[in-house]
Amino acid sequence: MLKSYYSDPEDLMVHLLPHWNWQEGETVRVCAMTNCEMARLYVNGQPLEEKQVIRNRAEWEVPFVPGTIRVETFKRDRKLSDERTTAGSPAGLEVVDAAPDADYDSSIINVRLQDSEGRYVPERKNDRLVRFSVLQGELIGSGNGDPNGIQPDKTPIIRTFCGRCQAIIRPDKEGHVRVIVHCKGMEDVEYKR
């Protein structure tokens, strides 16, 4: 959201939210954050409505149907787009270090559930237990962003919240981190730095 307000006016951007995994027929507030002037929403390739962007946002109330929502935004002769597609069941893990540079004193390992097409799976009903096996380094924290979570702040086994969780690993004395991320029914993912 902030980027739409504070980026260079010539550096156009658009971000469509929220995810597109809901109950069929449920009405969803869809929002495009952008620094463009106009926005047009499509549901499964069909144009829904074009709106003027006011205060860097355009909003629609949309009945959910599985598939893809797409927004196209316009400013003068330039066009940008962003889209969200309904995800399937969790089939794998995406593991990314949010602090990959060796200048950082720790690795911040972000985990997201993905479907077989590599799409993020955000639904709570799909949350899974994830285990971090630290082979080099030390686990110094873990979490999932659940505001009502009661798990310890430093546990190697944590349930995803809306398809995400995180572990913070301090490198060993040689500066190495090696972690295997496990989730039942999915292929293990190894991270090393």
C-alpha positions as CSV (number, residue, x, y, z in Angstrom):
1,M,0.0,0.0,0.0
2,L,2.7,2.5,0.9
3,K,4.5,2.0,-2.4
4,S,1.4,3.2,-4.2
5,Y,1.6,6.5,-2.2
6,Y,5.3,7.1,-2.0
7,S,6.9,5.7,-5.2
8,D,8.0,8.0,-8.0
9,P,4.9,9.0,-10.0
10,E,6.6,7.7,-13.2
11,D,7.5,4.4,-11.5
12,L,4.0,2.9,-12.0
13,M,2.8,0.0,-9.7
14,V,-0.2,-2.1,-9.0
15,H,-0.9,-4.7,-6.3
16,L,-4.2,-6.7,-6.3
17,L,-5.5,-8.1,-3.1
18,P,-6.6,-10.3,-1.4
19,H,-5.9,-13.9,-2.5
20,W,-8.6,-15.6,-4.5
21,N,-9.5,-18.7,-2.4
22,W,-12.9,-18.3,-0.9
23,Q,-16.3,-20.1,-0.7
24,E,-18.2,-20.1,-3.9
25,G,-20.9,-17.4,-3.9
26,E,-19.2,-15.5,-1.0
27,T,-18.9,-11.7,-1.7
28,V,-15.2,-10.6,-1.5
29,R,-14.0,-7.0,-1.4
30,V,-11.2,-6.8,-4.0
31,C,-8.8,-3.9,-3.9
32,A,-6.2,-2.6,-6.3
33,M,-3.5,-0.4,-4.8
34,T,-1.9,1.6,-7.5
35,N,-0.5,5.0,-8.5
36,C,-2.3,4.8,-11.9
37,E,-5.5,6.7,-12.8
38,M,-8.0,4.0,-13.9
39,A,-8.5,0.4,-13.0
40,R,-10.5,-2.4,-14.8
41,L,-11.2,-5.7,-13.1
42,Y,-11.7,-9.0,-14.9
43,V,-13.1,-12.2,-13.4
44,N,-12.1,-15.3,-15.4
45,G,-11.4,-13.1,-18.5
46,Q,-14.7,-11.3,-18.4
47,P,-14.6,-7.5,-17.7
48,L,-16.4,-6.6,-14.5
49,E,-16.1,-2.8,-14.1
50,E,-13.7,0.0,-14.7
51,K,-13.2,2.5,-11.9
52,Q,-11.3,5.7,-11.3
53,V,-8.5,5.3,-8.8
54,I,-9.2,7.5,-5.7
55,R,-6.5,7.9,-3.1
56,N,-4.4,5.2,-4.7
57,R,-7.1,2.5,-4.6
58,A,-9.9,1.0,-6.5
59,E,-12.4,-1.4,-4.9
60,W,-15.0,-3.8,-6.1
61,E,-17.5,-6.2,-4.3
62,V,-17.1,-9.5,-6.2
63,P,-19.0,-12.8,-5.8
64,F,-16.3,-15.5,-5.6
65,V,-16.1,-18.0,-8.4
66,P,-12.9,-20.2,-8.7
67,G,-10.5,-19.1,-11.3
68,T,-8.6,-15.9,-11.9
69,I,-9.2,-12.2,-11.0
70,R,-7.1,-9.7,-12.9
71,V,-6.8,-6.0,-12.7
72,E,-5.5,-3.7,-15.5
73,T,-4.5,-0.2,-14.5
74,F,-3.8,2.8,-16.8
75,K,-2.0,6.1,-16.7
76,R,-1.8,8.1,-19.9
77,D,-0.6,5.5,-22.5
78,R,0.8,3.0,-20.0
79,K,-0.9,-0.2,-18.7
80,L,0.0,-2.5,-15.8
81,S,-1.7,-5.6,-14.5
82,D,-1.7,-8.0,-11.6
83,E,-3.7,-11.1,-10.9
84,R,-4.6,-13.8,-8.4
85,T,-5.6,-17.3,-9.2
86,T,-7.5,-19.8,-7.0
87,A,-4.9,-22.3,-5.6
88,G,-5.4,-26.0,-5.2
89,S,-4.4,-28.2,-2.2
90,P,-1.0,-27.9,-0.7
91,A,1.6,-30.0,-2.6
92,G,4.9,-28.5,-1.7
93,L,6.9,-25.9,0.2
94,E,8.5,-22.7,-1.0
95,V,11.5,-21.9,1.2
96,V,13.2,-18.4,0.9
97,D,15.8,-16.6,3.0
98,A,14.5,-13.1,3.6
99,A,18.1,-12.1,4.7
100,P,20.4,-14.0,2.3
101,D,23.3,-11.6,2.4
102,A,26.3,-12.8,4.4
103,D,26.3,-9.4,6.1
104,Y,23.2,-10.4,8.0
105,D,23.9,-12.1,11.3
106,S,21.1,-14.6,10.9
107,S,19.0,-16.3,8.2
108,I,15.3,-15.6,8.2
109,I,13.7,-18.6,6.5
110,N,10.2,-18.0,5.2
111,V,8.1,-21.0,4.3
112,R,4.9,-20.9,2.2
113,L,2.6,-23.7,1.3
114,Q,2.2,-24.1,-2.5
115,D,-0.1,-26.1,-4.8
116,S,1.2,-28.3,-7.6
117,E,1.4,-25.3,-9.9
118,G,3.5,-23.3,-7.4
119,R,0.7,-21.0,-6.3
120,Y,0.6,-19.9,-2.7
121,V,-2.1,-21.7,-0.7
122,P,-3.5,-19.2,1.9
123,E,-6.6,-20.9,3.4
124,R,-6.5,-21.8,7.1
125,K,-8.1,-25.1,6.4
126,N,-5.0,-26.2,4.6
127,D,-2.5,-25.2,7.3
128,R,0.1,-27.9,8.1
129,L,2.8,-28.7,10.7
130,V,6.3,-27.8,9.5
131,R,9.5,-29.0,11.2
132,F,12.9,-27.3,10.9
133,S,15.8,-29.7,11.3
134,V,18.8,-27.5,11.9
135,L,22.0,-29.3,10.9
136,Q,24.3,-26.3,11.0
137,G,23.5,-23.2,13.0
138,E,21.1,-22.6,15.9
139,L,17.4,-22.0,15.9
140,I,16.8,-18.7,17.7
141,G,13.2,-18.0,16.8
142,S,10.2,-19.3,15.0
143,G,6.7,-18.0,14.3
144,N,3.7,-17.9,12.0
145,G,2.1,-14.5,12.5
146,D,-1.0,-15.9,14.2
147,P,-2.1,-13.1,16.6
148,N,-3.8,-15.8,18.8
149,G,-0.9,-18.3,18.6
150,I,0.3,-19.8,21.9
151,Q,3.3,-21.8,20.6
152,P,6.7,-20.9,22.0
153,D,8.8,-18.3,20.2
154,K,11.5,-20.8,19.7
155,T,10.2,-24.2,18.5
156,P,11.4,-26.4,15.7
157,I,7.8,-27.6,14.9
158,I,5.2,-25.0,14.1
159,R,1.9,-24.9,12.3
160,T,1.6,-22.6,9.3
161,F,-0.9,-19.7,9.7
162,C,-2.6,-18.8,6.4
163,G,-0.1,-21.0,4.7
164,R,3.1,-19.3,6.1
165,C,5.6,-19.8,8.9
166,Q,9.2,-18.7,9.6
167,A,12.3,-19.7,11.4
168,I,15.3,-17.5,12.4
169,I,18.7,-19.4,12.3
170,R,21.9,-18.0,13.8
171,P,24.9,-19.3,11.7
172,D,27.5,-21.6,13.3
173,K,31.1,-20.3,14.1
174,E,32.1,-20.8,10.5
175,G,29.1,-18.7,9.3
176,H,27.2,-21.6,7.9
177,V,23.5,-22.4,8.1
178,R,22.0,-25.7,6.9
179,V,18.3,-26.5,7.6
180,I,16.0,-29.2,6.3
181,V,12.3,-28.1,6.2
182,H,9.9,-31.0,6.6
183,C,6.1,-31.2,6.1
184,K,4.2,-34.5,6.1
185,G,3.2,-35.6,2.6
186,M,5.6,-33.1,0.9
187,E,9.1,-33.3,-0.4
188,D,11.7,-32.0,2.1
189,V,13.5,-28.8,1.2
190,E,17.1,-28.1,2.1
191,Y,18.3,-24.6,2.7
192,K,22.0,-23.7,3.2
193,R,24.0,-20.6,3.4
